[in-house]
Amino acid sequence: MLADLEVIAGRYKGYPGLWAGGKKIASVGVRVSKSIAYHGMAININNDLGIFDYIVPCGLDDVKMTSVLAETGRQASMEQAKESLKKLLQKFLG
């Protein structure tokens, strides 16, 4: 999906999420409570990254966060992002 938005991203060995240029761009979370699994993901597209100055993302100290906007210098189409994600989910999850 990020490649469709012109961002090169990948895994960073030993750390969760997706990374672009040494900065974290996407997060995945999983929790199991009372035999119920909860999961989610967050992909930074056009959001204000200033909020990350007040938290420790994923419990990782000194992590810099980034977004498609920060990496490309332009606003990404949310419709394009949603459509790309939808196609990937259909392809891999049926």
N, C-alpha and C positions, 0 to 999 in steps of 0.2 A: 504494500500500500504506500509506504513512504517512497519507494522508487517511482511509483506513479506520480508522486508529488515532487519529484526531482531531488530527493534527499537520499544519500547513501547512508545506510544504517546497518548495524549488525550487533551480534552479541559481544560481550566483553567478559572473557573467561573469569569465572568466580563471582560475577555480579549479576543480579537479576535485571530484566528489562532489555530494552534496545538502546543502542548508543550511536551517536553521530558526531564525528570529529572529537571524540573523547568526552562528550557531554551526553547526559541521559535525556532521551527524547520520548521514551515510552515505558510504562510500568505495567506489571501484571501482578495481581494479588489473588491468593487462595486462602480460605479459612474453613475449617471444619468445626462445627459446634453442634453438640447433641445429635450426631449422625447426619447432619445436614451440611452439604458443601456449598460455600459461597465463593464466587469468583468474579473478577472484573478486570478491566484494563483501562488505561488512560494513555492517550496519545496526544502529545502537545502539538497543536496545529497552529492556531493564531492567537493563543492565549497570552495574557500578561504574565511574564515569568517572575515578576517582582514578588509574588506570593511565596516563592521558594526561598526567599531571604529570611523567612520567619519559621521555617520548618527544616527538619532533617529528612530529605526524601528517602524513603525506604530504609531509614535508619542508617544511611551511609553518610558519614561525615565528609565534608569537603567535596561533595558532588556538585558539579555545575549542571544545571538543567538547560535544555535548549528546546526549540520548536521548529516547525517547518518555516515559519515566518523568519525566525532568527537565522536559520541556515541558508535560506534562499533570498532573503531581503524583500520578499513580497507575500501578500496575503494569498493563502491557498483557498480554493473553492471548497467549502464544506460539502457541497453536493457531490463534487468529484471524490472527496475523501470517503464519504458515506458509500457511494456506489462501488468504489474500489474495495473497501472493507467487506461490503455485502458479497461481492463476487468471490473474494478469498474465503469467506466463511462458508459459502455454499460449496465451493470446490473442495475444501478440506473437511468440513463437518457434514456435508450432504444436506 
